Amino acid sequence: MNADGDVERAKARLREEFPGWSIIYTDRGRWWATRPTAVDEDPPRAESGTLDADTPDDLRAELRSLTKSRSGAGHTP
């Protein structure tokens, strides 16, 4: 993904689908999603606050997987 407009559109779509996550595209071509973790979260149930991937689609898949496992665990934000 080279064009700045393409990167910004992909970031906007990810932010819309996953509110609460910051989406970052690095100058090395890596995609990251970060979110703050609450201090009082139950450690065994608290998911990672940082994910990374090679492409925006891969990052979306990781976020969806995490979101699915989180909702299936009965965890409420």
N, C-alpha and C positions, 0 to 999 in steps of 0.2 A: 504494500500500500504506500504509494509515493505522494500523491497529490494532497496538499493540505486540506482542501475541501472534502476529500474522501475521508480523511482521518477525522475531521470535525463532525461529519455526518455520522460516522460509525460511533464516535464517542457520544453524540447526542442520543442516538438510538439506544445505546447501552444504558445511559443515565436515565432515560425515560422508562425503560423496562425494569431497571434495578435502582429505584430511588434509595438514597441513603448510602450509596456506594460512589466513591470518586473513581473516575476512569482516567487512566494515564497512558499515553503513548510516548515511549522514549525515543531518543535520537538513535538508538541502536535497533529500533524496529520491534521492540517488545511491548506487549499490552499488559497493563496492571489494573486491578480493581482493589481498592482499599476502603475500609469502613472503620469507624471508631468502635471499640468494644467497651461495653459497660464494665466498670469495676466490679459490680455486684453480680455479673453473669455467673451462672453455675459452670465451673471449669469443664466438667465432663460434657456439658451440652453446648458450651460456647464454641461456635465455629471460628475458623480462621478469619482474621481481619484483613488478610492480604492474599490475593490470588494473582497468578501471572500466566500468560499464554503467548503463543506465537502469532495468533491472528485474533481479530475481534470475534469471529465465529467460535473459535476455541474458548475464548474468555466467556462468551455467552453460555456455552455448554457447561463450563465449570460453575458459573454463577447459578444456572438453572439447577444443576445437580445439588449444589449446596443449599439452595432455597428449598428444593424438594425434600431433602433430608431434614432440614430444619423444621419445615411444616409437618412432616411426618412424625417428628419426635415430640410433637405437642408443645414445642417451645413457642412462647409468644414474646414478641419484642417489647 
